[in-house]
């Protein structure tokens, strides 16, 4: 089986991760916002990312959705994926991730965060593993320890999940099982 070639320093960081937080718009979606004439919001999520969340949960790695926007759609998707930490309308993503880490009894070096734009920058600078999708804003890219091969909304979330699963030795067991949990 051919695994992606991950840089050694990224794998070392990924081995320690017990919690991964995701910004939503631009990482798990393509960043476009759709509004109906009735004012309802719609977003498009990649199913590959969803399975990645399920695989992480079964591997004992917690996930969080953290967005500055108020979004029933994000809350629904998070519940559907059994995400334990769903935080919408967050003014400080960094403070939110720090609270979750404290509640879990872990250090920020055991936290990863996937972000794509300026509201994610402080968080990315203060976690053990900062990840950006391929189409992240160029001001944010220097803060990323690793950039996914795929764009936000096109599987970048799954790329991040796969990195953690690979680094922590879960891939062989997943593939031996032959189907998802």
N, C-alpha and C positions, 0 to 999 in steps of 0.2 A: 504494500500500500504506500502511495506517495503522499507525504505530509507537506504542507506548505513550509517553506524555509523561514522560520522566525528567527530574528536576531537573538543571540544568546542572552544579552542583557534584558530583553523583553521577556523571554522565557523565565528568567530568574525572578523578575518582578511578578509575573503571572502566577508562579507557583505559590505565592503567599496570599493570593486574593481570596477573601471569604465573602465579600460583598461587592457587587458591581451596580453602579447607578447609571441610568441612561437619561439624558435629555431626550425629548420626544421629537419635536419639530426639527427636521433636518438630520436626524440620526435614525430614528425608527420610521420616519416618514420622509418624503422628498422635500418637505418644508413648505409645500403649497397648502393654503388654507381655502377650503370650499365653504361658502355660505349659501344656504337656500334662501329663497325669498321670504320664508317664514322665520329666518334668523338662526336656524339650526346649522350647526357646524358638521362637516364631514372630513374625515382623514382616511388615507389609504395606508394600511400596514402590510408589510411583507410577511407572508406565512412562514418563510424560512426563519425569520427572527423569532417568531412565536415558539417554534419547536426548539430553538436554541435556549429560550427561557426555561422550557420544560426540562430539557437535558441538564441545565445548570441546577435547577431545583432538586432533581433526583441525585445530582452529584454533591449536594449539600452546600452549594454556593447560593447565597441570597441575592435577590435582585431588587432594584428600586427604580421607579419611574419618578423623575423630578422635573417639573416644568413650571415656568412662570405663568403660564396661561391657565385660566379656569376652563376646564374641559371635561364635560361628561363623557365624551368619546374616549379620552385617555383613561378615565376611571373605569369605564366599561371594559376596555381592552385589558387593562391591568387585572381586573377581577377575573376575566375569562382565562388569563394566563396564570392565575393564582399567585400574582405578585404580592408579596407581603407588605411592601412599602410603596404606596401610591401617594405621591405628594403633588398636588396641583396648586397653582397660585402661590408658589414659593418665591419670596423676594430674594432670598439668599440660598442658592443651591449648595454652596459650601457649608453653611450653617446646618442645613437640612442633613447633608451627608455626615457631618460631624455628630449630630444628634443620634442618627441611626447607628453609627459606629460605636458611640458611647453606650447606647442601649444594648448593643450586641457584645460589648466588652472587648472590642478590638481596636487596634490602632489604625490611623489613617494609611499606614504603609500596607495594610491588608485590604484596602479599598481601591477599586478601579472606578473610573468614570469615563463615559463616552459622551463627548460634546463636540459641537460644530461651530459655535460663534461666541461672541464676547460675553454673554451672560454665563457661559460655561468656563471661562478662562480661570477664574480664581479657584474653582473646584479642581480643574485639571492640574493646576500648579501645586495643589496640596494633597494629592493622593499618591498611592504607591505605584499606580499604573494609569496613565492618561492615554486615552484612545480617541482618535478622530476619524470620521469617515473620509473617504477619498475626496469628497467635494466640500470639506470644511472650509470656512473662510481662511484666507491666507494669513491673517493676523493670529489665528489660533493654532495653526499647524506647528509652529515651533514649540509649543507647550506639550505636544503629543509625544509620548514615548514610542507609539506605534500608530501608523495610519492604515486603515483597512483597505484592502484592494477594491472593495465595492463602495458605491455611493450610499448616502442616507436614503432609506426607503427602498433600496435595491438589494438588501442583504448585508449591510454594514453591521447591523446588530448581531447577525448570526456569525459574521467573521470574528467579532469580539468574543462571543460565547465559545466558538470553536478554539480560539487561542487559549482560553482558560482551561477548557476541557483537555486540550492537548498537553499543556504545561503541567497539569495536575494528574496526568496519566489515566484519564477516563475513556479515551477514544477506543482502545482495544476492546474494553468491555461493552461499550455501546455497539460497536460493529459486530462483536460476537453474538450479541443478543438478537441482531437482525431486524429489529424494529424499535420504535421509540417506546419508552415506558408508558 
